[in-house]
Amino acid sequence: MLHFELVTPERLVRSEDVHMVVVPGTAGDFGVLEGHAPFMSTVRDGVLEIYKSGATTPETIRIEGGFAEVNDRGLTVLAEKAE
């Protein structure tokens, strides 16, 4: 499982283990699974798609701007806003 955190300046919005997250990067959407290579990306206004398991319909969260970081601990999205 992939550890995923969504953080805004006000609070920790989400911290959980999931199957996959699709992030609206400024160069295009990208999916992150467990074991993804480390990298950082800026994030555009758009929708995060959170897949709890491989065969589910994603939960969506609208975000505005920010950064995404993938490292050996998982995926962290630092968004300016999350709804």
N, C-alpha and C positions, 0 to 999 in steps of 0.2 A: 504493500500500500504506500501511497505518496502522502507525506505530511504536508498539509496546505494551511497557510495562514493568510488572512486578509486583514490589513491594518489601515486605519485612517488616522489623521492627526488627533482625532478625538478618542478613538477606542480600538480595541481588538474586536473586529467584527466576527471573525470565524477562525477557529483552530481545530482541525480535524484530519483524520486519515481518510483519503478518498482514492478512487481508481485513477482518475484523470481530470485535469483542468485544462480548458481551452481559454487562452488569454488573448485579448485584442491588442496585439503589439502594434507599434507605429509602422513597422515594415510588413505587417500582415498578422493574421491570427496564427497562434502556435499552440500545439498541445503538449502537455507535460505529463509523463508517466513516471513511475518509480524508476530510478536508475538513470534519469536524463542527464546528459552532460551539463556541467556547470556553465552558466552564462547569466548576463544581465540584459534587460531590454527596457526601453521606455514603453509606456502604455498609453494608448489613445482612449478617448471616450468610447465606451461600448459595453458589451455584455460578457461577463465571465460565465462560462458553462462548466458546471461542477458535476462530474459523473461519480456517483457513490459506488457503483459497480459497473462492470463492462457492458451490461445489457440494459441499462436503465435510461430513461429520458433524463436529460440533464436538468438540474436546478440552475436558475439563472439569477445573476445579481448585476445590476447596472452599476458601472463604475465610471469615474471621470479622472483622467490623467494619472500620472504617477510612474512607478517603476515596478518591474518584476525581477526577482532574483531566484535562480535555481542553484542550489548547492547540495552538498552531501546530506544535509538535514531535510531537504525538500524544497517546496516552492513558497516564497513569500511575495505577496503583492502589496505594495505600499501605494494606496490610492488616495487621491485628493478628496474624493467623495465616494461613498457606496450606498446604494439604496436597496 
